[in-house]
Amino acid sequence: MHHGPGDTGAVSRRTHVTLTDEQYDFLHGESARTGLSVAELLRRAVDGTYRPEERRRVRGFDFAIGVWTKPDAAVAGRRAGIR
């Protein structure tokens, strides 16, 4: 692969994802609420769920208490990774 002047070497890939109506509505609602694009929300969701060590860290505290009889696997895995 040839990289031109000023090219950082970073390659972006485009993908197609099929969402339920509820997922679609939720993402677009979050996009409107946060001002972030749907694509950015999805990128953050992937990094936060599958590569939590890659997330940027900010100073502060994270405190959560939750009780689930059948937790969602992605949520349970994400919460277990916080130190």
C-alpha positions as CSV (number, residue, x, y, z in Angstrom):
1,M,0.0,0.0,0.0
2,H,1.4,3.4,-1.0
3,H,1.0,6.3,1.4
4,G,1.2,9.9,0.1
5,P,2.7,12.9,1.8
6,G,1.0,13.7,5.1
7,D,-0.7,10.3,5.3
8,T,-0.6,9.0,8.8
9,G,-0.9,5.4,7.7
10,A,-4.3,5.1,9.5
11,V,-6.8,3.2,7.4
12,S,-10.5,3.5,7.9
13,R,-12.9,0.7,6.9
14,R,-16.6,1.1,6.2
15,T,-19.0,-1.6,7.3
16,H,-22.7,-2.3,7.0
17,V,-24.7,-3.2,10.1
18,T,-28.3,-4.1,10.3
19,L,-30.0,-2.8,13.5
20,T,-33.5,-3.3,14.9
21,D,-35.8,-0.3,14.8
22,E,-35.3,0.1,18.6
23,Q,-31.5,0.1,18.2
24,Y,-31.7,2.6,15.3
25,D,-34.0,4.9,17.2
26,F,-31.8,4.7,20.3
27,L,-28.6,5.5,18.5
28,H,-30.1,8.4,16.7
29,G,-31.6,9.7,20.0
30,E,-28.2,9.5,21.6
31,S,-26.6,11.2,18.6
32,A,-29.1,14.1,19.0
33,R,-28.6,14.2,22.8
34,T,-24.8,14.1,22.7
35,G,-24.0,15.8,19.4
36,L,-21.8,12.9,18.4
37,S,-22.4,11.1,15.1
38,V,-23.9,7.6,15.1
39,A,-20.6,6.4,13.6
40,E,-18.7,7.8,16.6
41,L,-21.1,6.3,19.0
42,L,-20.7,2.9,17.4
43,R,-16.8,3.2,17.4
44,R,-16.9,4.1,21.1
45,A,-19.2,1.2,21.8
46,V,-16.8,-1.2,20.1
47,D,-13.8,0.2,21.9
48,G,-15.5,0.4,25.2
49,T,-16.9,-3.2,25.0
50,Y,-14.1,-5.1,23.3
51,R,-11.0,-2.9,23.9
52,P,-11.5,-1.1,27.2
53,E,-7.8,-0.6,27.6
54,E,-7.9,1.6,24.5
55,R,-10.4,4.0,26.0
56,R,-9.2,7.5,27.0
57,R,-9.3,7.9,30.8
58,V,-10.4,11.0,32.6
59,R,-9.8,11.9,36.2
60,G,-12.7,11.1,38.5
61,F,-14.6,8.3,40.0
62,D,-16.7,5.5,38.6
63,F,-19.1,4.0,41.1
64,A,-21.9,1.6,40.1
65,I,-24.1,-0.9,41.8
66,G,-26.3,-3.2,39.9
67,V,-28.3,-6.4,40.4
68,W,-29.4,-8.4,37.5
69,T,-30.9,-11.8,37.3
70,K,-29.8,-12.2,33.7
71,P,-27.2,-9.5,32.8
72,D,-26.4,-8.7,29.2
73,A,-23.0,-10.3,28.4
74,A,-21.5,-7.2,26.9
75,V,-22.5,-5.1,30.0
76,A,-21.2,-7.7,32.4
77,G,-17.9,-8.0,30.6
78,R,-17.5,-4.3,30.4
79,R,-18.1,-3.7,34.1
80,A,-15.8,-6.6,35.1
81,G,-12.9,-4.9,33.3
82,I,-13.0,-1.7,35.4
83,R,-10.3,-1.4,38.0
